[in-house]
Amino acid sequence: MKESCSRDHSLAPTLLLSMPQLQDPNFERSVILLCEHGTEGAFGLVLNRPTETPAADVVGLNLKPSEHNALRLWTGGPIEPQRGWILLGEGLDASEAVRVCNGVYLSASVDLLRRLLEAKADTPARLLTGYAGWAPGQLEAELVASSWLTVDVDPDLVFSSDPHQMWEQALHGLGADPSALQMGHGVH
C-alpha cells in the first residue's frame, strides 16, 4: 500500500479536484496541491498544466544549451505568474525545500533550480509559475458549493502520472466515474 500524505486540522496537504460546477476556466479539470490552509486563507499549485516551454529558456540563469535537461515549465495558477516554485519528489536533495508531506517538497531556491536544470537525469521535479490562492473562508465556501473534491496526496500521482489524465486518474482513485459528473451533480 502506498503511503499518502496525512493532514491535521488544516485541509493541507491535500489534492483538490475541480468539479464541473466550478466555472472558472483557470481551474477546469484541475488537480491542485493544497500546500497551506488556515485562518489567513489557502495556497496551492495546479499540478496538471504543463507547457511546452523548456524551463531553462525562461529562468535567465545563462545555462549553456548542452546543460539543458527535460525540465519543463508548468502553470501553477493564475496568481503572480512571474513567480516560480519548485516542487520536488523523493530522491532529490530537499535541504533547500520545505516538506509539504511525505514525498513532496516545495522550494523557491535559485541554487536548487540551477542544479535541477543542470542534472542530466529525468528527476521527479516541476518548475511551476504562479499559484492558486484563496482568501479567508473562500475555499471553505467553494467546498460547501461542491466545487472541489479532496483526496489524499499521492506522490506517484503528482510526479508520475500523465498530466492530461491526472484529473480522471484521481477521480477513479476515489471510485468516481469522471464521465458521470454533471453540472450541479458533484460527488459528495
C-alpha positions in Angstrom: 0.0 0.0 0.0 1.3 3.4 -0.9 1.9 5.9 1.9 -0.1 9.0 1.4 0.2 12.4 3.0 -1.9 12.9 6.1 -3.4 16.2 7.4 -4.3 17.5 10.8 -6.8 20.3 11.4 -5.9 22.1 8.3 -7.1 20.9 4.9 -3.5 21.0 3.8 -1.8 19.0 2.5 -4.4 17.5 0.2 -5.3 17.4 -3.5 -8.2 19.4 -4.7 -10.1 18.1 -7.8 -12.2 20.7 -9.5 -15.8 19.8 -10.2 -18.0 20.9 -13.1 -19.8 23.5 -11.0 -16.6 25.5 -10.7 -17.0 27.8 -13.7 -13.5 29.4 -13.6 -11.6 28.4 -16.8 -8.3 28.6 -14.8 -9.4 25.5 -12.9 -11.4 23.4 -15.3 -10.5 19.7 -14.7 -7.6 20.8 -12.5 -5.7 19.0 -9.8 -4.3 21.3 -7.1 -1.8 20.5 -4.4 -3.1 22.5 -1.4 0.1 23.3 0.4 -1.2 25.7 3.1 -4.6 26.3 4.6 -5.5 28.3 7.7 -7.3 31.3 9.0 -5.3 33.6 6.6 -6.5 31.7 3.5 -5.1 29.0 1.4 -2.2 28.4 -1.1 -1.9 25.7 -3.7 -0.3 24.8 -7.0 -2.1 23.5 -10.1 -0.4 20.2 -11.0 -1.7 19.3 -14.4 -1.0 22.3 -16.6 2.3 21.6 -18.4 3.6 23.9 -21.1 5.9 23.1 -24.0 8.4 25.6 -22.8 11.8 24.3 -21.5 12.4 25.7 -18.1 15.9 26.7 -19.0 14.6 29.0 -21.7 12.8 31.3 -19.2 14.7 31.3 -16.0 17.5 33.5 -17.0 20.4 31.6 -15.5 22.6 31.7 -18.6 23.0 28.0 -18.9 24.7 26.5 -21.9 22.4 24.6 -24.3 24.4 21.4 -23.7 23.5 21.7 -20.0 19.7 21.8 -20.5 17.6 18.8 -19.5 14.0 17.9 -19.9 12.7 20.1 -17.1 9.6 21.9 -18.4 7.7 24.9 -17.2 4.3 24.3 -15.7 1.5 26.7 -14.9 0.9 26.6 -11.2 -2.0 29.0 -11.1 -3.3 32.4 -12.2 -1.9 34.5 -9.3 1.6 36.1 -9.7 2.6 34.2 -12.9 6.0 35.8 -12.8 6.8 33.9 -9.5 8.4 30.5 -9.6 8.0 27.4 -7.4 10.0 24.1 -7.5 8.1 21.0 -6.5 10.3 18.1 -5.7 9.8 14.4 -5.1 11.8 11.8 -3.1 15.4 11.1 -4.1 16.4 14.7 -4.5 18.3 16.9 -2.1 15.5 18.6 -0.3 17.7 20.6 2.1 16.6 23.8 0.5 13.0 22.9 0.4 10.0 22.8 2.8 8.3 19.4 3.3 4.7 19.6 2.1 4.1 16.0 3.0 5.8 12.6 2.6 7.5 12.5 -0.8 6.6 16.1 -1.8 8.7 19.2 -1.1 8.4 22.9 -2.1 11.2 25.4 -2.8 12.0 28.7 -4.5 15.8 28.3 -4.3 17.7 29.6 -7.3 20.6 27.3 -6.4 18.3 24.3 -6.4 16.8 25.3 -9.7 20.2 25.6 -11.2 21.1 22.1 -10.0 17.9 20.7 -11.4 18.4 22.4 -14.8 22.0 21.0 -15.0 21.0 17.5 -14.0 21.1 15.1 -16.9 18.5 12.6 -15.5 14.8 13.0 -15.6 14.0 13.9 -12.0 10.8 14.0 -10.0 10.5 17.8 -10.1 8.3 20.5 -11.5 9.1 24.2 -12.1 5.7 26.0 -11.8 4.9 29.6 -12.4 2.1 31.3 -10.5 -0.1 29.8 -7.8 -3.7 29.4 -6.7 -4.9 31.3 -3.7 -8.0 31.7 -1.6 -9.0 34.5 0.8 -10.0 33.5 4.4 -13.2 31.4 4.2 -13.2 31.3 0.3 -12.0 27.7 -0.1 -14.4 26.5 2.6 -17.3 28.2 0.7 -16.3 26.6 -2.5 -16.1 23.2 -0.8 -19.6 23.7 0.5 -20.8 24.5 -3.0 -19.3 21.2 -4.2 -16.7 23.0 -6.4 -13.9 20.7 -5.2 -13.3 17.2 -4.0 -10.4 16.4 -1.7 -8.2 13.4 -2.0 -5.0 12.4 -0.1 -1.8 13.4 -1.8 -0.1 10.5 -3.7 3.4 11.5 -4.8 3.2 8.9 -7.7 0.1 10.7 -9.0 1.9 14.1 -8.6 5.1 13.2 -10.4 4.5 10.1 -12.5 1.0 10.3 -14.0 0.2 11.8 -17.4 -0.8 15.4 -16.6 -3.6 15.2 -19.2 -5.0 12.1 -17.4 -4.3 13.2 -13.8 -7.8 14.6 -13.0 -9.5 11.4 -14.3 -7.0 9.2 -12.6 -7.5 10.9 -9.2 -11.3 10.6 -9.6 -11.1 6.9 -10.5 -9.0 6.5 -7.3 -12.0 7.8 -5.4 -14.2 5.3 -7.1 -15.9 8.0 -9.2 -16.6 7.9 -12.9 -15.5 11.2 -14.4 -17.9 10.9 -17.3 -20.8 10.6 -14.8 -20.1 14.0 -13.3 -22.6 16.7 -14.4 -23.0 20.3 -13.7 -24.6 20.6 -10.3 -24.3 16.9 -9.5 -20.9 16.6 -7.8 -19.7 13.7 -5.8 -20.2 14.0 -2.1 
